[in-house]
Amino acid sequence: MFFLISIYHVLLLILRDRRYIVILRSYNKDPEDISINDLKELPLVNIIVPAWKEGEYFRDCLILITQLSYPKLKVIINAGGSKETIEIANSYKMNKNFTVLHQDVGGGKIKAINDCLEYISEGVIFFN
């Protein structure tokens, strides 16, 4: 099973993701000079942020993500474990690029990541 999954992801890289990588490497514009036509060429980047009792580190991470200038960005947060972590995550609910989920006790990091993956249908995935 692992072998088949590995082959599947290698084929995805060869057939689909390589096109995105070539476009990103050839993209030499200043983020301030992006036009609507340029946005059609850039892939969506999904950032997955599972957080369990993270606190200040989690807040700093999200602040840095909001400062990114990449035009097609989607952030999926799965937070839990402490009231502080959940409050930090909930403060980003109004941001249109953020999706906030809540982790259940005992689910673990893999379960949190898998829950986030259900919200992704296209683009590049980055785990934080």
N, C-alpha and C positions, 0 to 999 in steps of 0.2 A: 504494500500500500504506500509506504514511504517513497519507494522508487517511482511509482506512478505519479505521485504528487510532485516529486522533484522534476520529473520529465515535463509535466504540465507547466510548471513555473519557468523552466528553461525555454520552452516553446513560446510562452507568453513574452518573455524577454526578447527573444529573437524576432517574433512576428509583430508585436505591438509596441512594447516599451522602447525598443531601439529607435523607433521613429520619434518618440518624445525626447529621447536623449539627444538625438541629432539636432532637433529644433532648439532645445535649450542651449546647446553648445554654440549654435550659430546666432544666438540672440545676444546682440551687443548693444542694446539700447539702455539709456538711463531710465529708471522706473518712472520718472516724471514725464517722459516723452512717449509713453505707451498709448497707442491708438486703439480704437475698437477692432480694427482688422488684425492687429497683433494679438489681441486676446483670444481670437479663434484658434490660433496656432499653439498656444501654451496649454499644457495639460493641467488639470486640477490636481492640487497637492492636498492630500488628506493627512492631518496630524492627529494621531491617537495619543491621548494623555490619560492613562489609568493612574489614579491617586488614592492611596489609602493612608489616612492619618499623616498627610504631608505638610500641612501648615504653610509656613513662610516660603519654603522651597517651592511649593506648588504655586503660590501667588506670584513669585518672581518668574517662574517658568511661563505662566500665562501672560504676564506683562511683556516679556520678551517676544512671545508669539504675536501679540497684538502690534508690536512695533515692526514686524516684517513687512516689506513693501511688495512682496510677490502678489500679483493681482488676482489669482485664482486659488484661494486657500480656504479649506474647510477644516475646522477643529472639532473633534469629538472627544468630550471629557467624560470619564466614568469615575465618579468620586464617591468616597464613603469613609467610614471608620471613625470620624470625629466630626463634631458640630462645626468646627472651624473650617475643615476641608470642604464640607458640604456648602457652607455659606460662601466660601470663595468661589466654588463652582457655580452656585446659583447667581452670583453677581454678574456672570457672563451670559445668562440666559437671553438677555435682550439683544445681544450682539448677533446679527443675522448669520455670521459665519460660524457660529458656535452651536453645537448640540450638546446638551448636558444630560447625562444619565446618572443614576445612583446605583452604586454597588451594594450587593447583599452581603451580609456577614458570612464568611466561610467559602465564598466563591473563588477567591484567589485571583492573582493577576492574569492568568490565562483566560479565565472566565470573563474578566473585565474587558480584555482585549477582544475576545470573540463577540461579546455584546456590541462593542464599537464597530466591528467589521460588518455587522448587519446593516449599518447605516451608510456603507460605501458601495457605490455601484460603478464607479469609474475613477480613473486617475492613478496617481502615484501615492503610495502609502508610506508614511514616516511614523515610526514609533518613538515616543519620548518617554 
